[in-house]
Each structure stands twice: as structure tokens, then as C-alpha cells.
């Protein structure tokens, strides 16, 4: 008996009902229909004999409906009667979700509107005049201002990682944006990680290095780098195809692959398994002093 409402959670995956939804019953913990929070459509292909109901809620212990995803009742009437604690339903503009103007609505003998208002069980200010399914800005049928991520909000600028998509919707920024003006990584105002020209990216590409949150091009002679210099090491190239080395085997500077060694130097291949100071140049070549 006590677990009956929690057993209704099985309905949380239902998105469509081909026939009708009939709710009756009283239980101290049966206070809303959030179990049907993902229900989007009641088709009404079969209707109740009584009043041709597609959605019928009669003599229940409900306080609110909380069917926040319900967008359409394709056929049949709405019958919500004799629910002594039920608020919100009298202010719902049912025509907003009914398909045919001929569909009927019987909503009466629920908790009086003035008592609901006295109890504070009224719609959020962010809900439009279409009404709401329950308390909170996530229960609105439609929004007064903007819709964002399942809830109604006053302004897209109130959300750090969102932008105004149109006159009524805020959208989430690209994951690489901390704030943005549009959908792509090229619309970021501020990056989560680093900026590469017009785009925010998780890390700089191989031919660039990061400094101050910005990707900068490596020296043209480098193959990958950690800074702008044309030597090998911290703040310079990771490797290069050809390098001039000093007598102590330190790299003086990198050259392009097809460059010739300068006068007084000779070309030498570096073994792929090199483990010494020339390890970054393994499988590449160096110019040694004659």
C-alpha cells in the first residue's frame, strides 16, 4: 500500500498514449502525476464512454499535475472534476494543447482558485497566460520570456553558457565556450580552454603552442613546439627534420628538411633508436661542425 506511488514511476518512460488516460484514486502520497513527466501526446484514438474523455482526472488526492512534457491531446475531451486539493488546472489554456476547437473541457469542483492563491500554489511569474502544470518555472506550458533547458527564464544573459537563439529560446553554448553569442566554437566570447584564431579548442594543434590562453604558430622550422624559438627544448621546437648542432651536441637551431648544411658543417643521419642528447632528433638529421 505505502509503495503504490513509487510503483507508478514505471510510467516515466511513456511518451505517447494511443487511447486515453484515466486517473482516479486517493492515497496520502499520491499528490501529482510527475510519473508521466515525459508524456508528450495523448492521441485519443479510443475515448472513455463518459464525456468522450481523452484525459480524465476525477476524485483523486492530487495537488498538481506536473505533466510538464504534454504538448498535444489529438482527440477527445479533458475532464478534471471533484479533486478537492487540486490547483493550477483552472488556469491552463487547454486549447493550446488540443488539436480541434470542438474538443471539450470540463474542469470544475477542484480546489477553489482563491484558496490556491492563498496557499501560494500558483504559476511562476515566468509562465505565460497559457498556465502551468505545477509550481516552478519548469512547469510552464509556455514561457513569458525565454525557454532554456527545460525551464522558463527571464533573460538568456542570466545563464553563463547560453545564448539567445530566437525571440523565445536560449540555447547552450558550444562545450568549448565559457560564454557565447551563437552555437559554434567560433561564437565564443570566452574560451573554456584555449583560443585558436577564431575558434575555442580543447588544446592547440601540433604546429602551435599555447601562451596566455591563445594558440600561437610554431617557428616554421619546427615539428611541434612549446614556444616560439627555433632550437629544441622548452619554449622551442619539440623536434625538426634538420638541425645545426654545436660541438657539445646541443642544438643551435633548426632548419627546413631540404635546407643544406652551412659551410663548415656536414650532414649526418641520427639513428632512430638514439637515446642521448639527440633523442628528439631520432630518425632525423643534423649538421655537425667539420
Backbone bond lengths (Angstrom), bond angles and torsions (degrees), N, CA, C in turn:
res aa  C-N    CA-C-N  psi(-1)  N-CA   C-N-CA  omega(-1)  CA-C   N-CA-C  phi
1 X - - - 1.476 - - 1.521 111.10 -
2 X 1.345 117.03 -47.37 1.467 120.41 -176.10 1.523 112.21 -68.46
3 X 1.344 118.04 -25.68 1.469 120.57 -176.03 1.520 113.19 -92.21
4 X 1.341 117.21 2.92 1.472 119.67 -176.04 1.530 112.43 -54.94
5 X 1.355 120.40 -50.50 1.475 118.73 -179.59 1.525 113.70 -59.81
6 X 1.339 117.56 -39.05 1.470 118.86 -179.40 1.520 111.09 -69.02
7 X 1.326 117.43 -29.14 1.468 119.97 176.77 1.528 111.34 -65.39
8 X 1.332 116.45 -25.08 1.469 120.47 179.40 1.525 112.35 -69.78
9 X 1.330 117.20 -12.01 1.468 121.51 178.74 1.528 111.08 -58.63
10 X 1.321 117.29 -19.17 1.472 121.56 177.74 1.535 110.90 -57.70
11 X 1.341 117.22 -24.32 1.471 120.86 -178.83 1.532 113.27 -82.00
12 X 1.327 117.87 -1.72 1.472 120.34 -174.37 1.530 112.94 -67.52
13 X 1.331 117.87 -15.62 1.474 120.34 179.40 1.530 112.23 -94.15
14 X 1.327 117.60 -5.37 1.472 120.88 -177.27 1.527 109.88 -73.19
15 X 1.343 115.69 127.09 1.471 120.79 178.04 1.529 112.22 -109.34
16 X 1.328 117.09 -28.48 1.464 120.74 -178.78 1.521 110.11 -136.87
17 X 1.324 115.92 143.62 1.465 122.37 171.02 1.522 106.43 -120.32
18 X 1.329 116.78 122.61 1.473 119.18 -177.07 1.522 111.19 -75.01
19 X 1.330 117.52 -33.85 1.455 121.13 -179.90 1.512 112.22 -97.51
20 X 1.353 116.14 -117.23 1.468 120.69 -177.15 1.524 110.27 -127.64
21 X 1.337 115.34 165.83 1.464 122.19 176.38 1.523 108.01 -119.88
22 X 1.329 115.29 118.38 1.464 121.45 -178.25 1.528 108.81 -118.57
23 X 1.323 116.62 119.34 1.464 121.94 -178.07 1.524 109.38 -116.79
24 X 1.333 115.73 122.99 1.463 121.95 171.56 1.521 107.19 -140.97
25 X 1.307 116.83 161.90 1.459 118.83 174.18 1.512 113.57 123.63
26 X 1.323 114.39 147.63 1.464 121.71 -178.43 1.526 108.76 -124.59
27 X 1.331 115.13 130.58 1.465 122.11 177.99 1.526 105.93 -155.03
28 X 1.318 119.09 138.60 1.478 119.85 -176.01 1.527 114.09 -59.38
29 X 1.339 117.77 -23.85 1.474 120.24 -179.70 1.530 112.07 -105.28
30 X 1.329 116.50 5.12 1.473 121.02 178.42 1.528 107.41 -94.57
31 X 1.351 115.52 83.99 1.466 120.94 -169.97 1.528 113.70 -112.54
32 X 1.335 118.38 -16.55 1.472 120.91 177.34 1.524 109.70 -154.80
33 X 1.341 115.36 174.27 1.470 121.03 -179.27 1.524 111.00 -110.42
34 X 1.334 116.44 36.97 1.473 119.74 179.10 1.525 111.57 -62.94
35 X 1.334 116.97 -14.14 1.473 120.45 174.88 1.531 110.26 -61.75
36 X 1.326 116.26 -25.40 1.472 121.71 178.49 1.532 111.06 -102.03
37 X 1.339 116.67 29.87 1.474 120.48 -174.82 1.525 113.41 -65.19
38 X 1.340 118.39 -18.57 1.470 120.64 179.29 1.524 112.94 -104.14
39 X 1.320 117.25 4.33 1.465 121.21 177.95 1.530 109.60 -69.91
40 X 1.337 116.13 122.84 1.469 120.95 -177.01 1.528 112.91 -105.65
41 X 1.346 116.92 -35.11 1.468 120.55 -172.56 1.525 111.40 -138.74
42 X 1.332 115.95 134.16 1.468 122.43 166.09 1.524 105.75 -111.75
43 X 1.336 117.15 113.14 1.475 120.39 -172.75 1.527 112.60 -78.16
44 X 1.348 118.05 -31.94 1.463 119.94 179.23 1.516 113.97 67.70
45 X 1.332 117.37 33.24 1.482 119.73 177.80 1.529 110.76 -71.08
46 X 1.327 116.26 -29.85 1.468 121.58 166.95 1.524 105.91 -119.31
47 X 1.342 116.00 137.62 1.462 120.37 -177.51 1.523 110.19 -120.31
48 X 1.310 115.95 159.28 1.462 120.54 175.59 1.526 109.46 -67.81
49 X 1.319 116.33 147.81 1.469 119.90 178.26 1.524 110.22 -64.83
50 X 1.329 115.12 -36.21 1.459 119.66 -179.78 1.527 110.44 -77.57
51 X 1.317 116.81 114.18 1.471 123.96 175.20 1.532 112.83 60.42
52 X 1.305 118.18 17.36 1.481 122.45 179.81 1.530 111.14 50.30
53 X 1.319 116.01 45.00 1.460 121.46 -175.09 1.522 113.89 -72.82
54 X 1.332 115.20 135.59 1.474 121.57 170.06 1.528 109.34 -101.45
55 X 1.348 115.49 -33.62 1.468 121.88 173.60 1.519 107.09 -129.75
56 X 1.332 115.33 111.64 1.463 119.99 -178.49 1.526 109.43 -125.45
57 X 1.329 116.04 124.85 1.468 121.80 178.01 1.528 106.29 -131.67
58 X 1.325 115.45 107.42 1.463 120.55 -170.45 1.529 110.03 -133.59
59 X 1.337 116.28 133.89 1.470 122.73 174.42 1.526 112.17 49.98
60 X 1.341 114.81 54.54 1.473 120.07 179.29 1.527 110.22 -112.34
61 X 1.333 115.77 173.04 1.473 121.41 176.46 1.526 111.42 -98.47
62 X 1.332 116.85 19.17 1.467 121.22 -175.85 1.530 111.87 -70.38
63 X 1.337 115.15 145.25 1.463 123.29 172.89 1.531 110.68 -103.80
64 X 1.332 116.52 -31.27 1.476 122.14 178.30 1.524 107.78 -152.68
65 X 1.346 116.15 164.82 1.472 119.42 -178.75 1.531 111.80 -91.13
66 X 1.336 117.55 -48.34 1.473 122.96 178.36 1.534 112.81 56.82
67 X 1.344 115.56 37.07 1.477 121.25 175.58 1.528 107.81 -97.06
68 X 1.311 116.09 61.84 1.460 122.53 -163.91 1.523 114.70 -65.73
69 X 1.340 118.52 -15.28 1.472 120.02 -178.81 1.525 112.92 -95.52
70 X 1.343 117.64 -6.76 1.466 120.28 -175.29 1.526 110.56 -67.19
71 X 1.325 115.11 116.04 1.472 120.75 -175.75 1.526 112.90 -114.73
72 X 1.360 117.14 -16.58 1.463 117.69 -174.14 1.528 111.91 -153.95
73 X 1.347 114.96 133.55 1.464 122.43 166.24 1.522 105.11 -117.42
74 X 1.329 116.60 106.48 1.471 121.57 -167.13 1.522 113.07 -73.45
75 X 1.329 117.83 -33.26 1.466 121.88 -179.85 1.520 108.28 -153.01
76 X 1.343 115.07 157.65 1.460 118.94 177.39 1.511 113.33 91.98
77 X 1.326 114.40 168.21 1.462 120.72 -173.54 1.528 112.10 -98.46
78 X 1.332 114.32 166.24 1.464 122.50 174.01 1.530 107.08 -106.22
79 X 1.328 115.67 123.58 1.465 121.14 -178.96 1.529 108.19 -125.15
80 X 1.331 116.95 107.65 1.469 121.09 179.89 1.527 107.05 -130.12
81 X 1.343 115.38 102.30 1.465 120.21 -170.91 1.528 111.96 -140.76
82 X 1.331 114.81 149.53 1.469 122.18 170.52 1.528 112.87 59.20
83 X 1.336 115.45 40.65 1.468 121.06 173.17 1.525 106.62 -109.70
84 X 1.336 116.77 99.02 1.466 120.92 -164.08 1.526 113.99 -67.94
85 X 1.343 118.73 -19.66 1.473 121.06 -179.11 1.531 113.01 -110.54
86 X 1.317 117.69 3.59 1.472 121.07 -169.99 1.531 112.28 -83.78
87 X 1.340 115.13 123.66 1.472 121.89 175.94 1.531 110.19 -111.13
88 X 1.307 115.88 177.62 1.475 126.36 174.18 1.536 113.73 79.18
89 X 1.340 118.56 -35.40 1.477 120.84 -170.09 1.523 112.65 -65.01
90 X 1.340 117.26 -29.02 1.462 119.83 -179.05 1.514 113.13 -69.40
91 X 1.330 117.50 -20.07 1.470 121.29 -178.26 1.527 113.34 -100.50
92 X 1.323 116.96 -1.30 1.474 118.94 179.00 1.526 109.58 -75.25
93 X 1.331 116.53 130.87 1.475 120.77 174.63 1.529 107.04 -86.05
94 X 1.334 115.51 89.64 1.468 120.81 -172.61 1.522 112.53 -62.37
95 X 1.328 117.12 -25.94 1.475 120.37 178.36 1.525 111.69 -60.88
96 X 1.344 116.67 -22.09 1.469 120.40 179.90 1.524 111.80 -67.89
97 X 1.346 117.39 -23.70 1.471 119.04 -179.97 1.532 112.70 -117.00
98 X 1.334 117.44 -8.40 1.467 119.44 174.07 1.523 109.31 -85.16
99 X 1.324 116.66 143.87 1.467 121.69 -174.39 1.526 111.36 -83.52
100 X 1.328 116.28 -41.56 1.470 121.89 -172.41 1.529 109.50 -107.79
101 X 1.338 117.77 130.94 1.477 120.30 178.05 1.532 112.78 -59.23
102 X 1.341 117.23 -20.15 1.468 121.24 -179.46 1.532 112.59 -78.00
103 X 1.333 117.38 -12.50 1.467 120.03 179.17 1.527 109.85 -65.54
104 X 1.326 115.74 133.62 1.466 121.25 -173.90 1.533 111.67 -91.50
105 X 1.337 114.20 158.74 1.469 121.89 176.09 1.527 108.35 -134.25
106 X 1.337 115.24 122.29 1.463 120.67 172.48 1.525 108.15 -120.04
107 X 1.310 116.00 102.14 1.468 121.12 178.47 1.525 107.17 -124.77
108 X 1.342 116.88 105.84 1.468 120.00 -178.72 1.529 111.21 -159.02
109 X 1.329 114.08 167.10 1.466 121.30 178.88 1.532 112.63 58.32
110 X 1.329 115.43 34.61 1.466 120.36 171.13 1.530 106.83 -104.41
111 X 1.332 119.26 -172.82 1.470 119.40 -178.97 1.530 109.26 -62.81
112 X 1.341 115.71 133.15 1.457 120.81 -176.41 1.520 111.57 -58.84
113 X 1.334 115.70 143.18 1.467 121.98 -176.26 1.526 111.90 -58.21
114 X 1.344 117.65 -38.29 1.466 119.40 -178.48 1.532 111.52 -68.25
115 X 1.337 117.08 -31.39 1.467 120.40 177.53 1.527 110.40 -74.07
116 X 1.326 116.24 -37.54 1.471 120.04 175.42 1.524 109.88 -59.71
117 X 1.337 115.09 -44.27 1.466 119.91 -178.41 1.527 110.62 -65.76
118 X 1.321 116.56 -40.26 1.469 121.03 179.02 1.536 110.44 -63.22
119 X 1.322 116.39 -35.50 1.476 121.33 179.23 1.530 112.65 -79.25
120 X 1.333 116.41 -8.47 1.468 119.85 -177.57 1.514 113.41 79.20
121 X 1.334 116.65 9.54 1.473 120.09 178.98 1.533 108.73 -88.22
122 X 1.334 113.22 71.59 1.465 121.24 -179.44 1.528 108.97 -129.42
123 X 1.325 115.34 167.59 1.468 120.39 -177.63 1.530 111.78 -67.40
124 X 1.316 114.66 152.82 1.465 121.45 173.75 1.527 109.97 -63.33
125 X 1.321 116.21 150.38 1.475 120.90 175.72 1.522 111.55 -60.77
126 X 1.332 116.74 -21.87 1.467 120.22 -179.35 1.531 112.77 -78.53
127 X 1.341 117.09 -9.59 1.469 120.10 177.84 1.528 110.12 -83.49
128 X 1.324 115.75 145.36 1.464 120.90 177.13 1.530 109.71 -78.30
129 X 1.326 115.83 -176.54 1.466 120.83 179.73 1.526 112.59 -71.11
130 X 1.345 117.14 -3.64 1.472 119.86 175.49 1.522 111.48 -70.49
131 X 1.345 117.12 -14.89 1.452 120.44 176.59 1.517 113.51 95.92
132 X 1.339 114.91 -165.61 1.466 119.68 -175.45 1.523 110.67 -152.83
133 X 1.320 114.31 166.39 1.470 121.91 -179.96 1.529 112.06 -94.14
134 X 1.333 116.39 -12.21 1.457 120.25 -177.69 1.513 110.29 174.88
135 X 1.327 115.89 -168.61 1.463 121.17 -178.48 1.522 110.64 -72.94
136 X 1.316 116.25 147.65 1.466 120.44 174.57 1.517 113.08 101.95
137 X 1.329 115.03 152.10 1.469 121.74 -177.75 1.523 112.64 -73.23
138 X 1.345 117.63 -6.21 1.472 120.62 176.63 1.524 111.80 -93.32
139 X 1.346 117.51 4.91 1.467 121.27 -178.22 1.531 112.56 -111.91
140 X 1.327 117.80 9.25 1.468 121.49 -178.29 1.532 111.33 -72.77
141 X 1.338 116.72 145.22 1.469 119.30 169.32 1.520 109.30 -68.62
142 X 1.321 116.71 -48.25 1.468 122.59 173.58 1.533 107.68 -141.12
143 X 1.321 115.08 166.48 1.470 119.85 -173.44 1.526 112.46 -100.57
144 X 1.320 115.65 149.22 1.466 121.35 171.57 1.522 110.11 -68.91
145 X 1.322 116.28 -41.54 1.464 121.02 -175.86 1.529 112.04 -115.20
146 X 1.329 117.29 -84.40 1.465 120.63 -174.62 1.528 112.03 -131.53
147 X 1.332 114.43 148.55 1.465 121.82 176.08 1.518 108.45 -104.55
148 X 1.331 116.40 131.73 1.466 120.49 179.46 1.521 110.62 -147.41
149 X 1.323 115.85 119.79 1.471 121.27 169.67 1.532 112.26 52.27
150 X 1.338 115.81 44.66 1.466 119.34 175.08 1.512 115.72 88.09
151 X 1.322 117.83 3.45 1.466 119.34 -179.08 1.529 111.05 -142.77
152 X 1.317 116.12 162.06 1.469 121.66 178.22 1.530 109.30 -96.15
153 X 1.329 115.88 135.65 1.470 120.56 179.89 1.529 109.81 -133.79
154 X 1.316 115.69 162.17 1.468 121.16 -176.18 1.522 112.37 -75.07
155 X 1.337 117.10 -37.45 1.465 120.72 -172.25 1.527 109.23 -156.19
156 X 1.326 116.79 135.66 1.469 120.82 178.37 1.525 111.46 -60.26
157 X 1.323 116.50 -28.57 1.469 120.20 -178.40 1.528 112.33 -68.74
158 X 1.340 116.40 -13.35 1.468 120.11 176.87 1.529 111.75 -74.37
159 X 1.333 116.44 -14.21 1.468 121.59 -179.34 1.526 107.76 -106.80
160 X 1.312 116.90 126.28 1.473 120.23 -172.12 1.527 112.80 -67.15
161 X 1.334 118.24 -35.31 1.468 119.43 -175.33 1.525 111.67 -113.59
162 X 1.346 116.18 43.59 1.465 120.54 179.56 1.523 110.11 -136.54
163 X 1.338 115.01 161.27 1.464 120.80 176.93 1.525 109.14 -137.64
164 X 1.323 116.44 160.30 1.459 121.28 179.62 1.519 109.33 -81.05
165 X 1.340 116.07 112.51 1.469 122.00 -177.69 1.528 111.08 -80.28
166 X 1.327 116.50 -45.91 1.469 121.39 176.43 1.534 107.60 -149.72
167 X 1.331 116.92 -161.26 1.466 120.11 -175.01 1.525 114.08 -70.18
168 X 1.344 117.01 -10.52 1.467 118.30 -175.42 1.528 114.29 -136.22
169 X 1.328 117.33 1.29 1.467 119.36 -173.09 1.527 112.24 -132.86
170 X 1.318 115.16 136.14 1.467 121.54 169.04 1.524 107.50 -105.08
171 X 1.318 116.73 143.74 1.462 121.30 179.64 1.525 109.55 -122.68
172 X 1.330 114.99 155.35 1.466 120.88 179.41 1.523 109.44 -74.40
173 X 1.321 116.31 138.21 1.468 121.46 176.20 1.527 110.54 -66.18
174 X 1.332 115.36 165.40 1.469 121.84 171.16 1.530 108.42 -57.53
175 X 1.351 117.87 144.10 1.477 119.99 -177.94 1.528 114.67 -55.34
176 X 1.346 117.50 -23.96 1.467 119.62 -179.43 1.533 112.73 -85.08
177 X 1.346 116.36 -4.83 1.473 119.94 179.42 1.527 111.10 -95.49
178 X 1.314 116.11 138.22 1.467 120.50 169.39 1.528 109.48 -86.74
179 X 1.335 116.13 -33.55 1.463 123.06 171.31 1.521 106.36 -149.35
180 X 1.351 116.68 159.44 1.473 117.82 -172.69 1.517 111.98 -158.88
181 X 1.339 114.63 171.26 1.463 122.15 175.98 1.524 111.65 -118.57
182 X 1.344 117.55 -1.20 1.459 122.03 -177.98 1.517 110.94 -166.16
183 X 1.355 116.89 -173.44 1.466 120.34 -168.42 1.524 116.96 -79.38
184 X 1.317 118.78 -27.28 1.463 120.60 -170.54 1.517 113.81 -90.96
185 X 1.341 114.82 170.38 1.469 120.77 176.56 1.527 111.11 -69.21
186 X 1.342 116.67 -10.54 1.469 121.28 176.48 1.537 111.59 -93.27
187 X 1.341 116.78 3.83 1.469 120.91 178.34 1.529 111.87 -107.92
188 X 1.322 117.13 10.11 1.473 119.90 -177.67 1.527 110.88 -71.88
189 X 1.313 116.22 139.71 1.466 121.74 168.67 1.525 109.70 -88.21
190 X 1.333 114.90 -32.79 1.467 121.27 178.51 1.522 108.04 -142.48
191 X 1.328 116.38 140.24 1.469 121.07 -176.45 1.525 111.95 -94.09
192 X 1.323 115.40 149.01 1.467 120.94 172.52 1.525 109.53 -72.49
193 X 1.345 116.15 -43.22 1.467 120.45 -177.35 1.535 111.48 -112.67
194 X 1.337 117.91 -86.78 1.473 121.03 -177.77 1.525 110.63 -136.76
195 X 1.334 115.97 158.33 1.464 121.76 177.26 1.519 109.48 -105.82
196 X 1.336 115.73 127.62 1.461 122.51 175.19 1.523 107.68 -114.71
197 X 1.320 116.50 101.30 1.471 123.39 -173.11 1.527 108.76 54.75
198 X 1.344 119.06 -114.99 1.469 120.14 -175.75 1.528 113.22 -90.60
199 X 1.336 117.73 -4.70 1.462 121.12 -173.32 1.533 112.32 -112.09
200 X 1.319 115.31 147.72 1.464 120.63 168.69 1.527 108.02 -91.58
201 X 1.319 116.65 133.53 1.469 122.15 -177.02 1.534 109.40 -134.40
202 X 1.343 115.77 162.83 1.469 120.06 -178.44 1.523 111.37 -73.25
203 X 1.326 116.84 -31.81 1.467 121.45 176.31 1.519 109.00 -156.25
204 X 1.305 116.73 160.21 1.465 120.56 -179.30 1.526 110.21 -70.35
205 X 1.348 117.86 146.74 1.465 120.16 176.30 1.528 111.00 -65.94
206 X 1.317 116.41 168.92 1.466 122.85 -171.95 1.528 113.04 -57.07
207 X 1.322 116.97 -34.57 1.468 119.66 -175.23 1.534 112.90 -91.60
208 X 1.352 116.11 17.40 1.464 120.07 179.22 1.529 110.05 -137.08
209 X 1.339 115.35 161.78 1.461 120.84 176.56 1.520 108.80 -126.75
210 X 1.329 115.59 158.08 1.460 120.81 -177.28 1.520 111.55 -100.05
211 X 1.315 114.79 133.48 1.463 120.43 174.04 1.516 108.22 -149.56
212 X 1.319 116.61 123.51 1.463 120.99 179.68 1.514 113.62 62.84
213 X 1.345 116.71 33.18 1.460 120.94 178.89 1.511 114.44 76.72
214 X 1.340 117.19 10.55 1.475 122.39 -178.66 1.528 109.16 -125.16
215 X 1.339 116.61 143.63 1.466 121.68 175.68 1.531 109.59 -88.75
216 X 1.330 115.60 128.95 1.465 121.75 179.16 1.522 108.97 -118.58
217 X 1.333 115.76 147.79 1.466 119.86 -178.53 1.525 111.07 -69.39
218 X 1.336 114.70 138.54 1.463 120.26 172.79 1.529 109.41 -66.32
219 X 1.317 116.26 163.94 1.465 121.02 170.50 1.532 108.06 -58.18
220 X 1.341 118.86 140.73 1.476 121.02 -176.51 1.532 113.98 -55.54
221 X 1.330 118.01 -23.20 1.465 120.63 -177.92 1.532 113.01 -83.80
222 X 1.339 117.09 -8.12 1.474 120.73 -175.53 1.526 112.11 -85.44
223 X 1.323 114.80 153.74 1.467 122.58 162.44 1.523 106.36 -114.97
224 X 1.310 116.75 92.59 1.456 121.54 -172.78 1.512 110.38 77.09
225 X 1.342 116.75 148.77 1.462 118.61 -177.99 1.513 111.15 -161.72
226 X 1.317 115.83 167.61 1.465 122.74 174.08 1.524 111.01 -120.16
227 X 1.328 116.82 5.92 1.456 121.78 -179.70 1.519 110.67 -176.35
228 X 1.344 118.01 -176.11 1.464 121.85 -169.49 1.532 116.12 -83.27
229 X 1.341 118.72 -12.90 1.473 119.80 -172.19 1.529 112.08 -72.31
230 X 1.356 115.57 161.23 1.472 120.18 -179.18 1.532 112.03 -103.36
231 X 1.342 116.93 19.14 1.471 120.00 172.42 1.536 107.72 -95.83
232 X 1.333 117.18 -164.20 1.463 120.31 174.95 1.518 108.45 -120.84
233 X 1.348 115.72 132.68 1.458 120.86 -179.00 1.514 110.59 140.73
234 X 1.316 116.80 -167.22 1.461 121.54 -179.75 1.528 110.54 -64.97
235 X 1.351 116.01 130.79 1.464 120.72 -178.23 1.510 113.10 77.08
236 X 1.332 116.47 17.36 1.473 121.39 -177.73 1.528 108.86 -146.05
237 X 1.349 116.05 -159.57 1.466 120.94 -179.09 1.529 111.26 -68.13
238 X 1.357 115.81 146.54 1.470 120.14 169.24 1.528 109.14 -76.16
239 X 1.330 115.78 -40.80 1.464 122.55 174.09 1.522 107.50 -158.96
240 X 1.348 115.60 174.78 1.464 120.83 173.51 1.527 107.68 -156.75
241 X 1.310 116.96 165.34 1.468 120.40 -175.45 1.527 112.91 -73.28
242 X 1.328 116.21 -29.42 1.466 120.49 -177.63 1.529 108.23 -149.05
243 X 1.326 116.57 133.93 1.466 119.66 -177.85 1.523 110.68 -137.61
244 X 1.323 115.68 141.97 1.470 120.85 171.10 1.525 106.85 -83.77
245 X 1.350 116.34 126.65 1.465 118.68 179.54 1.523 110.57 -114.95
246 X 1.324 114.49 150.01 1.462 121.55 177.66 1.532 110.03 -81.47
247 X 1.307 116.17 172.72 1.475 120.66 -179.00 1.526 111.89 -61.77
248 X 1.352 117.60 -25.99 1.479 119.79 178.38 1.531 111.76 -89.83
249 X 1.347 116.68 14.78 1.475 124.51 176.77 1.535 113.39 69.67
250 X 1.336 117.55 13.47 1.469 119.13 171.86 1.526 108.44 -84.62
251 X 1.316 115.62 151.89 1.470 120.07 -176.73 1.527 109.72 -84.18
252 X 1.321 114.85 125.40 1.467 119.50 176.68 1.517 109.95 -80.07
253 X 1.346 115.71 -50.94 1.468 120.09 175.44 1.524 109.94 -165.83
254 X 1.323 114.78 158.91 1.462 121.25 178.70 1.526 110.37 -90.21
255 X 1.331 114.55 151.93 1.463 122.13 175.23 1.527 108.63 -121.64
256 X 1.322 116.05 171.21 1.460 120.39 172.88 1.522 109.51 -77.40
257 X 1.327 116.06 157.61 1.467 121.60 -175.00 1.525 112.51 -54.76
258 X 1.320 117.21 -41.66 1.470 121.13 -174.64 1.527 113.29 -92.08
259 X 1.326 116.46 2.72 1.472 118.64 176.32 1.531 110.29 -66.88
260 X 1.334 114.73 154.15 1.470 119.66 175.17 1.528 108.71 -96.74
261 X 1.323 115.42 150.08 1.463 118.88 175.41 1.530 108.91 -63.76
262 X 1.315 118.81 141.84 1.474 120.75 179.49 1.537 110.91 -67.63
263 X 1.315 115.42 164.84 1.477 120.44 178.14 1.524 109.85 -55.01
264 X 1.327 114.91 139.99 1.463 120.18 179.76 1.520 113.23 87.24
265 X 1.352 117.39 3.92 1.471 122.04 178.41 1.531 109.11 -127.59
266 X 1.317 116.90 153.40 1.472 120.17 175.53 1.535 109.21 -125.16
267 X 1.330 114.83 153.97 1.481 122.75 -176.33 1.525 109.55 -82.23
268 X 1.347 117.37 137.55 1.470 120.38 178.25 1.536 109.51 -144.90
269 X 1.322 114.95 134.29 1.470 121.78 178.53 1.532 109.55 -77.80
270 X 1.353 116.94 139.73 1.468 121.51 177.34 1.529 108.31 -100.57
271 X 1.317 117.19 125.90 1.469 122.07 -175.94 1.540 110.80 -59.95
272 X 1.345 116.84 139.02 1.473 119.36 -178.78 1.528 114.18 -58.49
273 X 1.326 117.77 -23.98 1.466 120.83 -179.11 1.525 112.63 -98.59
274 X 1.319 117.12 14.51 1.473 122.23 179.38 1.537 110.52 -52.43
275 X 1.325 116.91 130.09 1.469 121.89 -177.94 1.526 113.15 -116.50
276 X 1.312 118.17 -8.38 1.463 121.76 -176.28 1.511 112.60 -80.72
277 X 1.334 115.22 -150.67 1.464 120.63 -177.41 1.528 112.13 -66.37
278 X 1.338 116.70 -17.89 1.474 120.13 179.61 1.531 112.42 -93.87
279 X 1.332 117.64 13.20 1.471 120.99 -178.59 1.538 112.91 -53.32
280 X 1.355 119.71 -39.58 1.476 119.03 177.84 1.529 113.14 -61.44
281 X 1.341 116.72 -19.16 1.473 121.00 -178.57 1.528 112.05 -103.96
282 X 1.346 117.95 14.72 1.467 121.34 -179.90 1.525 110.40 -56.96
283 X 1.338 115.70 129.86 1.460 121.10 -177.93 1.515 113.68 79.85
284 X 1.342 117.52 1.84 1.471 122.50 178.16 1.535 108.33 -107.31
285 X 1.328 116.97 -154.51 1.471 119.97 -178.96 1.522 110.08 -140.60
286 X 1.343 115.24 158.43 1.467 120.79 178.63 1.532 110.20 -132.96
287 X 1.303 114.71 158.77 1.464 121.58 170.72 1.535 107.30 -105.56
288 X 1.350 115.83 114.50 1.476 120.60 179.58 1.519 109.83 -99.85
289 X 1.327 115.71 150.64 1.462 121.52 177.31 1.527 109.52 -68.94
290 X 1.315 115.59 136.67 1.472 119.80 178.13 1.534 110.41 -67.64
